[in-house]
């Protein structure tokens, strides 16, 4: 239960790096903000990704967008959705390596950690927006007021 709640909270967090950032650089041209969302191989997630990517474009979301794709090695040869947006393939952690437990929700935080360690984009951004694939965005993310920026972490509560 605690893991499910933690996963839901992670899905609603706008994570702000502690590096100093000017409001103009982050909000004005969008180069300092990046959006992530996690999916698995399959038509169900592909349709969600298409909807989210469309809504982000239509909303004018600043910065780049990366789809974190978690697929088991045996799924990749037959998977046809590799070209849906900017995609980073991340290892699938759905099956726990020691216990054998099946918990696909772990792929989201594990995918974010993989992106932080392996993506060259990480060095050029200060803000990361983490979304679920089944969300629709109606307007661009904002950076909040100066007190929130100084705190280094801004939480957006979306439906909780």
C-alpha positions, 0 to 999 in steps of 0.5 A: 500500500505504501509503495502504491501511494509513493508511486502516486505521489511521484506521479504528481511531483514537479521535481526541481533541481537545486541548481540556481535557475533564473525564471526567464531561462526556465519559463521564457524559452523552456530550455531548462524544463523537461517532461518525463512519462513512463510506459511499457511495450503495448498498444494500450500504452501507445495510445496513452502516449499519443494522447499525452504527447498531443496534449503537451504540444497543444498546451505549449509545454516548455522544454523537451519530452522523453517517453521512458519505455520499459520492455522485457527483452523478448518484447522488443523484437515485435514491438512496433511503437519505438518511434512514438516521440522521443524515447529512452529505452530503460530496463524493465523491473516489473519482475523483482530480481530476487523475490520474483514478485511482479510489480510493474509500477516500479518501472516508473521510479526505476526509469527516472533513475535510469534517465538521470544516470544515462541521459545527456539531457540531464546536464542541461535542465533544472526542472523535471515534470513527471507525468503518467501516460494517461494524463492530459495536459491543458496548459503549460507547467509553471515555475511558481513563486520565488519562495518555492524556487528557493525551497528547491522542490515544488509539489503540484497536487493533481487529483490527490 
